[in-house]
């Protein structure tokens, strides 16, 4: 789960990581009132999960309340790379002497946490990593030992941090690591980590990704949402506990298991079709989950045909068939469905569907046949 | 022959009194797996249709000489249960374990080479005709010479079923799971199949994300003499919303299906475009 900048900063603040004072706002009035409390100059920042918002006019400095109003009006509702700005973060403008880069990331390849530090932070860090990789100091942290003072020293000396900041940088990284593990994050990136004229360190940005599997032990994080990046179907799916990703085609897809659903998308594309979504009904899909899934898929107006591809393991095909029959009773879809049921209780499932004789529901015995059929029906 | 589970397997299920734990333990026993015990703290002394239940793994192993553990407890308790089990083979079915918990378990077990962890978030291991540990629907598979290793559960069944329809059986089918920190990698299992005299063809089924397939490709080129067929899912998956730059800085590779297929083909692996084509390649390599 990706957090917005301000959500990340509020989380940092809880762990004693210095961030500029600020307030979120979702209306122009709230933004102006927040700016008055924070004082001028202040920064009005669009809250969207996409890089490069500054270059696109999503970050403006205000010197007085009329400028704060003007910028808030311009930024709220603006489109940044396809996302609509629905929230702002107002914070006091910072004096910047130097821009560093600091991050912890869950490194799947190395199966360890990777720490990175550079004194060449700011907007061009990716260029730095490509052209001068030695400018980014990095090391892996043993999760059974955690972040030690020597990690901080090594990173700071290797990155070429100013001598007076070696200890403060180490302390900053130690706190950031504490937050990274304590909040079950898979990414915490501070870019820039600024050095102020008073020689203090402040996290001027926050990119935080939290592990969705850990939210049960962080109920306060589970409530964080990003209104700008939720489309209606994705919100419906989230409310129904389904794994759904919207795509731009016209063939609705439902399967069980992420691998099989991805494979189904590929096979549909190979037959010349365009999938409208990824939907994993999960292991042990029950009738209610299937009904909810049909509701979500068919609520997308682009969908012209739907493919059900189920290979039952824990999932029982008769349960899926019952769910589909129940869905047709409740929703009465008007578009064609192609259903392929195989695996555990496949025969029972196919028999149930045959007996129900649902309108415009076609059965297929293999994945290839099902894909070819649904592509034909969506034309 | 087969890998990881066979007639010598003595299985103890953690979470045996839960709904899924009971169902699949009995299912595994009905297949012929020697299910010797189960563990549920506080329910020691009970039994599940004749399978004795103990409060601790320590006691279960001492009393029943279990050599394989199957983990079925919910995510908040799964890492603890894996560490408690501590026996030579641990197969963790549980889905949804926090990533940092997995990382601690992995780091600890890597220092304990006598323990092999399969999963978590995996369908288990089936050695047709010998033993089934987990949730793989065994009725679709029979004994044979194709070893299958996969990151995805249902896709494993799909690929296995395509092979079965062309008349192929399996030495073993191993689900390594799709989590960020799997206990065993493609490389670990491919090495087992290389050493297994019954296995004549290795089929690996991967998917987008991470670099496990790329690592496997390099390993196959250097160390594996048996033919390998691969299938990768996710060619049309949308690139995930990336956040920050750290991901790109770390891997340099995007973990796309195309990049994985390319790496495998460069290593001499036949990469199938569909699950059906996996079976067609098997026919070409082994004869119909």
Interface residues (C-beta under 8 A of the other chain):
Chain A: X2 X49 X51 X103 X105 X106 X107 X108 X109 X111 X112 X113 X114 X116 X125 X126 X129 X136 X142 X143 X144 X181 X184 X186 X187 X189 X191 X207 X209 X211 X213 X214 X216 X217 X229 X245 X247 X255 X256 X257 X258 X259 X260 X262 X263 X265 X266 X267 X268 X269 X270 X275 X278 X283 X284 X311 X312 X313 X314 X315 X342 X343 X344 X366 X367 X368
Chain B: X20 X75 X76 X95 X96 X97 X98 X99 X100 X103 X104 X106 X107 X108 X123 X135 X136 X137 X140 X150 X151 X152 X153 X154 X155 X156 X157 X158 X161 X178 X180 X181 X205 X207 X208 X209 X210 X211 X215 X231 X233 X234 X235 X236 X237 X238 X241 X243 X244 X245 X246 X247 X248 X249 X250 X251 X257 X273 X274 X275 X276
